[in-house]
Structure formats: structure tokens, C-alpha cells
């Protein structure tokens, strides 16, 4: 059996980490090492982690001063000794058969990377995002799916990687947000074959402290910057391919406008360049109406033709 290294960055997760670790130590696939990378937690996360270290010989805790999640993941990669690696956030958890299913699919289909579906767990219920159908794809096919937002995503979790995919690839330690969008797609470039298991094994837990619940206009512009980074990077790597990120640009711009309105933020709105031929025409109509409404509600007294989408 191939060893799987599970990398768990920890920062102030005492309310969630026990459920996370319970789901890992009880995986039906037993050839695993669990690397807990504490990033300077100020709560009792380490106390909970130490209980698991004492009880399970394959759970290891490493503590460092706070340096950010990118540094924590990079440290985990340096410590990992497995053929395969996974990332699990300390406030998330997985179904108990997750690793067994993904390793089997990886090896039976000779893949370099395997994804699975996920559930967004909220206090009031669950959300089910569209994922990939079970099957395999080439690197190029996966990158086109990523660009169009049709299943493949930038999240580091809910994926099983051959560790060798991270040779020469690290998470950017100079970025505090959206570091995964600058990183994970590069492993897809290196992967010759990518497998997808549609079953939703991973549980992405949303709570008051989650980044998606703390988004402001500046953060969403940073998210759009990460899309532009991928777009530019892929054009350089594949000059003969055309990747269409237009749906993602549209999503980001609608979020920017919504957040400007919700927070009554009068920051300058700088629209992305969107090829409207690449997405459904109804989105263009919705965008024009939404942009006009938001700018009007924010009291922009001198709306130009550009403001109205002409």
C-alpha cells in the first residue's frame, strides 16, 4: 500500500479540530501519516492535537510561530514522506472512506491527481456545488474546466496528489489570500492524467471566521487578480491554446459590485475585460442592470456611458 501524507495546517481551530482529526484517524485506508502543522495558534488547538499524537502513532504535531497558511502547507510538504499527499483544513472533515476510494481510483486509472466532490456545511444546512463527473481527463482538459469554472477548482483540499507534482512548486508565502489559486493549477499542468470521483466526500465547513464570510472589496479585487494571474500564466505555457476565464471574471465583478453596495463602499469600480460571447447572454444583461443599479444606489452623480456598460 502506498503511504498518503495528510497535511493539516492549524490556526486557532479548537472548536473544529477534534471532528477533523476524528475523520482522519478513522479512515478505512490505514497507510497514512497525519502531519499537523500548527501555525502559532493562540487557543487550545495544540492541546487537542497532542491528545491525538499520544493516542495514534501516525499523527505528528509540528509547532511554529505564526507565518501564514502558505508557509504551513510548504512546511508540511517538506515533512511529507508519502507517495501521495492531501491537504485538509483543520475546520473541515472527510467521510471515512475518502482516501481509500481516491487511492484506488488513482492507481486503477494510472492518474497523477484525483479530485472528489465536496459539500459546503453551514450552520443552517448544506450546499452542493456542481462538480466533475466521475472519469478522467488530460491536463489540458482539466485546465479548460478550471478556466470555465465547470468542475475543477483551485482548492487544495478534496484532491489526492502524487507528491512529485509539487517538485519545484510551493505556495506563495508573500500572499495572505487566494494562495491556492496561484499554486494548484500548476500541479495540473504537470499531471499527465487527472481523475475525478463525483461522490461528495469532503466537507467544507463555513463559519463566522471563514474567509468567504469576511470578504471586502479589496479582497475580491485580489481574488480577481489571481484569476488574471492564471490567465496570463497559461497563455505563456500554452500559446496555441485559448482559455476562457470569462465566467470567473463575471462572477468576481458581480461580487465586487454586491460588496460595494452592501458595505456602502465608494471605491472606484474597475471592470474586468470580459468576452461576452463566451458566456450566456442573460449574464450580460444581468451585469449591465446590476452595475447601473449599484452605482446609482451609491450616489454616483456623473455616470458615464462606460458606467452603463456601453
NORSUL-V984350 format. One record per helix or strand of 2 or more residues. SS is the DSSP state (H for helix, E for strand). FROM is the first residue (numbers start at 1). TO is the last residue. If there is no record, write none. Layout:
ss=(SS | SS)
from=(FROM | FROM)
to=(TO | TO)
This chain:
ss=(E | H | E | H | E | H | E | E | H | E | E | E | H | E | H | H | H | E | H | H | H | H | H)
from=(4 | 17 | 32 | 45 | 59 | 69 | 84 | 93 | 98 | 113 | 125 | 135 | 139 | 159 | 163 | 179 | 184 | 193 | 211 | 217 | 246 | 276 | 281)
to=(10 | 25 | 39 | 55 | 64 | 79 | 87 | 94 | 108 | 122 | 128 | 138 | 148 | 162 | 166 | 182 | 190 | 205 | 213 | 237 | 262 | 278 | 297)
